[in-house]
Amino acid sequence: MKTLKIILTFCFIFCASALAAADIPSAAAKTTPQPYRPAPCAEDSQKCVINNFTAWDKNLRSAAMFFEQKTTFEGMDISSSNGRIYKKGNAVRLDTFGPDGKITQSAITDKKTIRILDEKGQKITAIPWKEWQDSQANKALFDFGNYAALLQTHKITGFEKIKDGYKIALTPAEGSIYRLEFLLGSKDYFPYEVSVSSDGVDTRARLTGVEKNTNLKESLFK
């Protein structure tokens, strides 16, 4: 059950998700290029906002952030989790924390295999990436940060200026019916909250403390 829980969390975060709005200074900042800063958009310019959102596809080299995720069914709480995410190229790592703030499980992938590790870093199981991805009805979501591809297979069904930025809602152009929603920061057009809703089930993740394009250690993904 614990293995299934982290796999589901991994699915949602890395397929539907995203990063947060603020650039956080780090020790590696001196050795990395200047941060990417999208051009500002008029408040009602949907095309400009979408273009800035998808521009992260080629401008995001690495990222690290914290997440808090909650799943409800028709308004009733089902589950919640929190942890930390790291991404560098195709390598992605998700650490899930326990009540004491310590790692209880980790999931690591290179887009070839997903490995699930216990709290001591010992492998529990491994799943072929393609085999797992092909089993997902909404496979377009299962490619972290590939926002341009999402817009090729989804329709924009909602666009709204909100207090902290913008809200974009997507639904699949065909196949399974669900609603994917991004809340984008008002300055960098990067998601700080992501949700997926289908058949009364709503999974929502808020991402904070984001570090973008810093030098992450390769050992994180071993």
N, C-alpha and C positions, 0 to 999 in steps of 0.2 A: 504493500500500500504506500509506503514512504517513497519507494522508487517511482511508482506511478505518479505520485503527487509532484515530485520535482520534474518529471518529464512533462506533465501538463503545464507546470509553471514555465518550463523552458520553452514549450511550444508558444505560449502566449507572448512572453516577453520578447523572444527573438524572432517571432514571425510577425507579430502585429506591432512591434514596438520600435523603440525610440529612446530619445534622450531628453534632457531637460533644457530649460531656457538659458541658464547663465553659464558663462565661462568661469571656471574656478582655477585660480593660479596654482601651479604645482612646481615641485623642485625641478622637473624636467623642462619647464617652459623656456629656459635659456637656450636649450639645444634643439628646439623645434621651430618650424616656420611660424610666421605671424598667423594668428587665428583667422579663419575665413569669416568674413562679415558680409552677409547679403545686403544688397541695396534696399533702402526702405521703400515701402509700398503705401499708396493711398489706402485709407481704411476700408474702402469698398472694392478694392481691386482684387478680385478673385484670381485672375490670371497671374498677376504678379506674385501673390502669396503662394499659389501652387508651384510656380516656377522656382521660387526660393526654397520651398519645401523639398522639391525633387532634386535641387542642385546639391543637396547633401550627399547624394549617391556618389559623386566623384570627389567631394571635398572632405569626407570623413575618413580619416586613416586609422584612428584608434579612439576608444572611448572607455571611460570607467564611470560608474554611477551606482547609487543606492536605489532600491525599489521597494515599494509597499504595494501588495496586490490583494484584492478582495473579490470574492465570487459570491453572488446572491442568486436565489431563485425566487422570482416573483416578489422581490423585496426582502426575503428571508436570508440571513447569512448562512452560507454553506462552508466557506473556508477562507483563510487569510494566511499570508506569508510575507516575509521580507528578507532582504539580502543584498547582495552586491553583484554587479555585472561588469565584465571586462570584454572588450572587443578589439581585435587587431587584425585587419584584413579579413580572411575567412575564419580565423580562430576566434571562438567565443567561449567564455567561461561564466557560469552562473553559480554563485555560492548562496545557499539558503541558510539563514540563521535560526537558532533556537531561541527560547525565551531569555537565555542568558547572554545573547548576542554572539555566541560562538557558532562556527560552521557546523551544521548537522549533515549536510550532503552537498556535493558539487556535481555539476554537469559540464562537460567540456566537449567541444566539437571542432573539427577542422573542415566541416562540410563534406566529410567522407564517412566519419563514424562519430556517434555520440557515446561518450563514456560517462557512466555514473559512478561516483566515488563516495565512500563513507566519510565520517568525520575525521578519520585518520589519513585520508588520501588513498585508501586501498580500493581497488576496482570492485564494484558490485556486479556490473553488467556492461555490455557494449551493444549498441544497435547500429546497423548500417544507416547512414544518413539518407541515401536515396530510397531505400526500402521503407523507412519511416515516413519520409516526406511524401512519397507516392501514395501512402495510405490515407493522407489527409484530404478531405473533400475541398477544403479551402487552401490548397497548397500555395496559392499566390502569396499568402501571408508568411509563409515559412522561409523567408530569406531576409534576415535582419538588415534594415536600412535600405532595402531595394525599393524605394518609394515610387520611382518612375514605372517599374514593372507593375506595381499595384494599380496605378492609374490606367494601364493598358488593359487590365482585366476587370476593373471595377468602374462603376458610375459614381460621379459626385452627386449625392442626393441632398446635401446640405452644406451651406457656407454661411458663417455668421461671425461678425466682429463681437468679441466678448471683452470683459474687463481686462484680463491678462494676456490678450492676444486674439487668436482666431480659433473657431471650431470648424472642422471639416468632417463630414460624414460620407462614407462610401458604402455601397452594396455591390455584390458581384454582378457582372454583366450577364452571367448565366450560371447555372448550377445551384448549389446550396444557397439558401437565403439566410443572411445574417447582416448585421450592421456593424461596421468598423468606424470608430470615431477617434480623431486626433484633436487634442488641444495644443495649439502651437504658440510659442512665445512671441511677443509682439515685436521684438528686436531681431532675433536670429531665426525665427520661423522654424524652430526645432521643437518637436513634441515634448511636453512635460507631463502629459497624461494620455493614456491610450485605453480604449475599451472595446470589447467585442460582445455583442448581444445577439442571442438566438433562442427562440422558443422559451422565453421567460428567464433564461440564464444570462446574467450579466457579469463579465469579468473585467475588472478595472485595475489598472496599474498606474501609480504615480511615481515619477522618477525625479530624483533630487541629487544634489551634490555632484553634478556632471563635470568631468574633466575630458575635454575633447582634444584630440591630436597631440597627446603627450607620449613620452617614451615608456611604454609598458614592457615589463620584463618578459622574455620568452618563456621563462620558467613557470609563469602563471598558466600556460596552456599545455604543459607537459603532463 
